[in-house]
Amino acid sequence: MFPIIVGVDVHKRVLAVVVRVVRADGAVEYVKRKFGTTLQELQMHLVAFLQSHKVTVVVMESTAQYWRPVWYALEGHFQLYLVNPLQVRAPGGRKRDYRDAQRLADRWASGDLRASYVPGQEQREWRAMTRNRVHLKRKIGVTRCQVEGLLELGSIKLSSVATDIFGASGWAMLELIAKGVTDVEELVKEARGTLRLKESKLKEALNGSLSVPYRLLLRQHLDQVKLYRQQVEELNQQLSNAMQFHLPALARLCKVPGVDLYAAQELLAEIGPKAAAFPSANDLAGWIGICPGSKESAGVNYSSRSAKGNRYLRRLLLQVAWAAIHSKDTFFAGLFKRLQPRIQGK
């Protein structure tokens, strides 16, 4: 008995669905139908249609984000598989919705396709929060550069003296500047920590002023950063509550040099608490895209360029690696020192 496979070509407003049925004599039949993409259409009509044909496997391609509502509506009813559209791209001039869906079903039946990794609902929620936290921190970095540009317009060189203009000292000075304070002595009083030792340089750097329009822009930028920081803190709290049952896994990850709590949370969100979807470390490295690729033809490898992989996890692991090699008396720091002459020689 051959499994009944369905290919779904996903679009924003419509789904092209093709049911692939293998008859007893070996002949293949196709049942074609289109559906809408609203929740009611998916739950009431699409699920009933597939169940009436005794479907067991549903294959769809990952067109933008439009596959997500379809996946969530069918999850729990059928075996679902998501395929990269680059694997099933149609030849130029021969693209049809039903033909694309039929090609999905046929190629899955022949074992010619590889499914993408789609985590469960709980892990998807973790991902949404950790990835949004990354975007918020990036926005803070972008706003920092914009604020520095504004200060340059007023000949205020705070960034050349303070390591971080959004630190405690720099932030207090920026708030006074946004209010129109130009007295250097009053601004310097906000210096804290080691910045107090640079009083003379700080006075020279703060000897400037912003016009009213620029002060308005500075105030808006500071308000944006306050909002971003508040949202980051809310996400941190929600992630702590959501991952409270996985504290042992977080604690083990935090013992790795270079991994802090935020990095551990992102690792769990991307690969899961047990990384059960990856049979080996090699499979995980290949999925992330941190190992050499292969483009071989006639026994010659023309490129070792890595695959794109998971960009969120690749970014995180690169940051963790740099933190690990700068940690003292660790295996990773020693390994990097041994490899450094070889790396610099390339």
C-alpha positions as CSV (number, residue, x, y, z in Angstrom):
1,M,0.0,0.0,0.0
2,F,1.6,3.2,-1.2
3,P,1.1,6.3,1.0
4,I,-1.1,9.0,-0.4
5,I,1.0,12.1,-0.8
6,V,-0.2,15.7,-1.3
7,G,1.8,18.5,-2.9
8,V,0.8,22.0,-1.9
9,D,1.9,25.0,-3.8
10,V,1.5,27.9,-1.3
11,H,0.7,31.4,-2.2
12,K,-0.6,34.4,-0.2
13,R,-4.3,34.0,-1.1
14,V,-4.6,30.6,-2.7
15,L,-3.3,27.1,-2.4
16,A,-2.9,24.7,-5.3
17,V,-3.4,21.2,-3.9
18,V,-2.6,18.0,-5.8
19,V,-3.3,14.6,-4.2
20,R,-1.1,11.8,-5.6
21,V,-2.9,8.4,-5.5
22,V,-1.2,5.1,-6.6
23,R,-3.8,2.6,-7.8
24,A,-3.6,-1.2,-7.3
25,D,-2.3,-1.7,-10.8
26,G,0.5,0.8,-10.3
27,A,-1.0,3.7,-12.2
28,V,-0.9,7.1,-10.6
29,E,-3.9,9.4,-10.4
30,Y,-3.9,13.1,-9.4
31,V,-6.8,15.0,-7.8
32,K,-6.5,18.7,-8.1
33,R,-8.2,21.5,-6.2
34,K,-7.6,25.0,-5.0
35,F,-8.3,26.5,-1.6
36,G,-8.1,29.8,0.1
37,T,-5.6,30.6,2.9
38,T,-7.9,31.9,5.7
39,L,-8.0,29.9,8.9
40,Q,-11.7,28.9,8.4
41,E,-10.9,27.7,4.8
42,L,-7.9,25.7,6.0
43,Q,-9.6,24.1,9.0
44,M,-13.0,23.4,7.6
45,H,-12.4,22.7,3.9
46,L,-8.7,21.7,3.4
47,V,-8.5,19.3,6.3
48,A,-11.8,17.7,5.4
49,F,-10.7,17.3,1.8
50,L,-7.4,15.7,2.7
51,Q,-9.0,13.4,5.2
52,S,-11.7,12.3,2.7
53,H,-8.8,11.1,0.4
54,K,-7.1,9.4,3.3
55,V,-4.0,11.5,2.9
56,T,-1.0,10.6,5.1
57,V,1.8,12.9,3.8
58,V,1.6,16.6,3.0
59,V,4.6,18.3,1.3
60,M,4.7,22.0,0.7
61,E,7.4,24.5,-0.3
62,S,8.5,27.4,1.9
63,T,7.2,30.4,-0.1
64,A,8.1,33.4,2.1
65,Q,6.1,33.1,5.3
66,Y,2.8,32.0,3.7
67,W,3.4,28.4,4.5
68,R,3.1,29.0,8.2
69,P,-0.7,29.3,8.5
70,V,-1.1,26.2,6.3
71,W,1.4,24.2,8.5
72,Y,-0.2,25.3,11.8
73,A,-3.7,24.3,10.5
74,L,-2.6,20.8,9.3
75,E,-0.2,20.1,12.2
76,G,-1.5,17.2,14.2
77,H,-3.6,15.8,11.4
78,F,-0.9,14.7,8.8
79,Q,2.8,14.0,8.4
80,L,4.0,17.4,7.3
81,Y,7.2,18.2,5.3
82,L,8.6,21.6,4.2
83,V,10.8,21.8,1.2
84,N,13.1,24.6,0.1
85,P,11.7,26.1,-3.2
86,L,15.1,26.1,-4.8
87,Q,15.0,22.3,-4.8
88,V,11.8,22.2,-6.8
89,R,12.2,25.2,-9.0
90,A,10.4,24.8,-12.4
91,P,12.2,25.4,-15.7
92,G,11.7,28.8,-17.2
93,G,8.4,29.2,-19.1
94,R,6.9,26.0,-17.6
95,K,5.7,27.1,-14.3
96,R,2.1,26.3,-13.4
97,D,0.5,26.1,-9.9
98,Y,-0.9,22.6,-10.3
99,R,2.3,21.4,-12.0
100,D,4.4,22.7,-9.2
101,A,2.3,20.9,-6.6
102,Q,2.3,17.7,-8.6
103,R,6.1,17.9,-9.0
104,L,6.4,18.2,-5.2
105,A,4.3,15.1,-4.6
106,D,6.2,13.1,-7.3
107,R,9.7,14.0,-6.2
108,W,8.8,13.3,-2.6
109,A,7.5,9.9,-3.5
110,S,10.8,9.2,-5.4
111,G,12.9,10.2,-2.3
112,D,14.5,13.1,-4.2
113,L,13.8,15.9,-1.7
114,R,15.1,16.8,1.7
115,A,12.8,18.3,4.3
116,S,13.6,21.5,6.2
117,Y,13.7,21.5,10.0
118,V,10.5,22.9,11.5
119,P,10.5,22.9,15.3
120,G,7.4,22.4,17.5
121,Q,5.1,25.2,18.7
122,E,6.9,25.8,22.0
123,Q,10.3,26.1,20.3
124,R,8.8,28.3,17.6
125,E,7.6,30.7,20.2
126,W,11.1,30.7,21.8
127,R,12.6,31.5,18.4
128,A,10.2,34.4,17.8
129,M,11.2,36.0,21.1
130,T,15.0,35.4,20.8
131,R,15.2,36.6,17.2
132,N,13.1,39.7,18.0
133,R,15.5,40.4,20.9
134,V,18.4,40.3,18.4
135,H,16.6,42.7,16.1
136,L,15.9,45.1,19.0
137,K,19.6,45.1,20.0
138,R,20.6,45.8,16.4
139,K,18.2,48.8,16.4
140,I,19.9,50.1,19.5
141,G,23.2,49.9,17.7
142,V,21.8,51.7,14.7
143,T,20.4,54.4,16.9
144,R,23.8,54.8,18.7
145,C,25.4,55.5,15.3
146,Q,22.7,58.1,14.5
147,V,23.2,59.8,17.8
148,E,26.9,59.9,17.3
149,G,26.3,61.5,13.9
150,L,24.0,64.2,15.5
151,L,26.7,65.0,18.1
152,E,29.2,65.5,15.2
153,L,26.9,68.1,13.7
154,G,27.3,70.1,16.9
155,S,31.0,69.5,17.2
156,I,30.5,67.4,20.3
157,K,33.2,64.6,20.3
158,L,31.8,62.6,23.2
159,S,32.4,59.3,21.4
160,S,36.1,60.0,21.1
161,V,36.4,60.0,24.9
162,A,33.7,57.8,26.2
163,T,33.9,54.1,25.2
164,D,30.1,53.8,25.1
165,I,28.0,56.9,24.7
166,F,25.0,54.9,25.8
167,G,26.7,53.9,29.1
168,A,25.7,55.4,32.4
169,S,27.9,58.5,32.0
170,G,27.3,59.1,28.4
171,W,23.5,58.6,28.7
172,A,23.3,61.2,31.5
173,M,25.2,63.7,29.4
174,L,23.1,63.0,26.4
175,E,19.9,63.7,28.3
176,L,21.2,67.0,29.5
177,I,22.3,68.0,26.0
178,A,18.9,67.1,24.7
179,K,17.4,69.5,27.3
180,G,19.6,72.3,26.0
181,V,22.3,72.3,28.6
182,T,25.6,73.6,27.1
183,D,27.6,74.3,30.3
184,V,30.6,72.0,30.1
185,E,31.2,72.0,33.8
186,E,27.6,70.8,34.5
187,L,28.0,68.1,31.8
188,V,31.3,66.8,33.2
189,K,29.7,66.3,36.6
190,E,27.9,63.3,35.1
191,A,31.1,61.5,34.5
192,R,31.4,58.3,36.5
193,G,34.0,55.6,37.0
194,T,37.2,55.8,34.9
195,L,35.7,58.5,32.8
196,R,36.4,61.0,35.7
197,L,40.1,60.5,35.0
198,K,39.7,62.1,31.6
199,E,38.2,65.3,32.8
200,S,40.3,67.6,30.7
201,K,39.7,65.6,27.5
202,L,36.0,65.4,28.3
203,K,35.7,69.2,28.6
204,E,37.3,69.6,25.2
205,A,35.0,67.0,23.7
206,L,31.9,68.5,25.1
207,N,32.7,72.1,24.0
208,G,30.0,72.2,21.4
209,S,26.2,72.7,21.1
210,L,23.2,71.4,19.2
211,S,20.5,73.6,17.6
212,V,16.9,73.1,18.5
213,P,16.0,70.8,15.6
214,Y,19.0,68.6,16.4
215,R,18.1,68.5,20.1
216,L,14.6,67.3,19.1
217,L,16.1,64.5,17.0
218,L,18.4,63.6,19.9
219,R,15.5,63.4,22.3
220,Q,13.5,61.2,19.9
221,H,16.5,58.8,19.5
222,L,16.9,58.6,23.3
223,D,13.2,57.8,23.7
224,Q,13.5,55.1,21.0
225,V,16.4,53.5,22.9
226,K,14.4,53.6,26.1
227,L,11.5,51.8,24.4
228,Y,13.9,49.2,22.8
229,R,15.5,48.5,26.2
230,Q,12.1,48.1,27.8
231,Q,11.0,45.7,25.1
232,V,14.2,43.7,25.5
233,E,13.7,43.4,29.2
234,E,10.1,42.2,28.7
235,L,11.4,39.6,26.3
236,N,14.0,38.5,28.8
237,Q,11.3,38.0,31.5
238,Q,9.0,36.1,29.2
239,L,11.9,33.8,28.0
240,S,12.8,33.1,31.6
241,N,9.3,32.0,32.3
242,A,9.0,30.0,29.1
243,M,12.2,28.1,29.6
244,Q,11.9,27.5,33.3
245,F,11.5,23.8,32.8
246,H,14.8,23.6,30.9
247,L,17.0,25.2,33.5
248,P,19.4,22.1,33.6
249,A,20.1,22.5,29.9
250,L,20.7,26.2,30.2
251,A,23.0,25.6,33.1
252,R,25.1,23.1,31.2
253,L,25.4,25.4,28.2
254,C,26.4,28.4,30.4
255,K,29.4,26.3,31.6
256,V,30.8,26.4,28.0
257,P,33.4,29.2,27.7
258,G,31.9,32.2,25.8
259,V,28.2,31.1,26.4
260,D,26.2,33.4,28.7
261,L,22.5,33.1,29.6
262,Y,21.3,35.0,26.5
263,A,23.4,32.8,24.2
264,A,22.1,29.6,25.9
265,Q,18.6,30.8,25.4
266,E,19.2,31.4,21.7
267,L,20.8,28.0,21.3
268,L,17.8,26.2,22.9
269,A,15.4,28.3,20.7
270,E,17.2,27.3,17.5
271,I,18.1,23.7,17.9
272,G,15.9,22.6,20.8
273,P,16.7,21.4,24.4
274,K,18.0,18.0,23.2
275,A,18.9,18.8,19.5
276,A,16.9,15.7,18.7
277,A,16.4,16.7,15.1
278,F,20.1,16.3,14.3
279,P,21.6,12.7,14.3
280,S,25.2,13.9,14.7
281,A,27.4,17.0,15.3
282,N,28.3,16.9,11.6
283,D,24.6,17.2,10.6
284,L,24.2,20.1,12.9
285,A,27.2,21.9,11.6
286,G,26.1,21.4,8.0
287,W,22.6,22.7,8.8
288,I,24.1,25.8,10.5
289,G,26.4,26.4,7.6
290,I,29.7,26.5,9.5
291,C,31.5,23.7,7.7
292,P,33.1,23.7,4.2
293,G,30.7,23.0,1.4
294,S,31.3,20.9,-1.7
295,K,30.7,21.7,-5.4
296,E,32.3,18.7,-7.1
297,S,32.2,17.7,-10.8
298,A,34.3,15.0,-12.5
299,G,36.2,14.5,-9.3
300,V,37.2,18.1,-8.9
301,N,35.9,20.3,-6.1
302,Y,35.4,23.7,-7.6
303,S,34.2,25.5,-4.4
304,S,34.3,24.9,-0.7
305,R,32.0,27.8,0.1
306,S,29.7,27.1,3.1
307,A,26.0,26.9,2.7
308,K,23.9,29.8,4.0
309,G,22.4,27.7,6.7
310,N,20.8,29.2,9.8
311,R,22.1,32.8,9.9
312,Y,20.9,33.5,13.4
313,L,22.7,30.5,14.9
314,R,25.8,31.1,12.7
315,R,26.0,34.7,14.0
316,L,25.6,33.5,17.6
317,L,28.3,30.8,17.3
318,L,30.8,33.3,15.8
319,Q,30.3,35.6,18.8
320,V,30.6,32.7,21.2
321,A,33.8,31.6,19.5
322,W,35.4,35.0,19.8
323,A,34.4,35.2,23.4
324,A,35.8,31.7,24.1
325,I,39.2,32.3,22.6
326,H,39.6,35.5,24.7
327,S,38.8,33.6,27.9
328,K,41.8,32.7,30.0
329,D,43.1,29.2,30.8
330,T,40.5,27.4,28.6
331,F,40.8,24.7,25.9
332,F,39.5,27.0,23.2
333,A,42.0,29.8,24.0
334,G,44.8,27.3,23.8
335,L,43.6,25.8,20.6
336,F,43.3,29.2,19.0
337,K,46.8,30.1,20.0
338,R,48.1,26.9,18.4
339,L,46.2,27.5,15.2
340,Q,46.8,31.2,15.0
341,P,50.1,31.1,13.1
342,R,48.6,28.8,10.5
343,I,45.6,31.0,10.1
344,Q,47.6,34.2,9.7
345,G,49.8,32.5,7.2
346,K,47.0,32.0,4.7
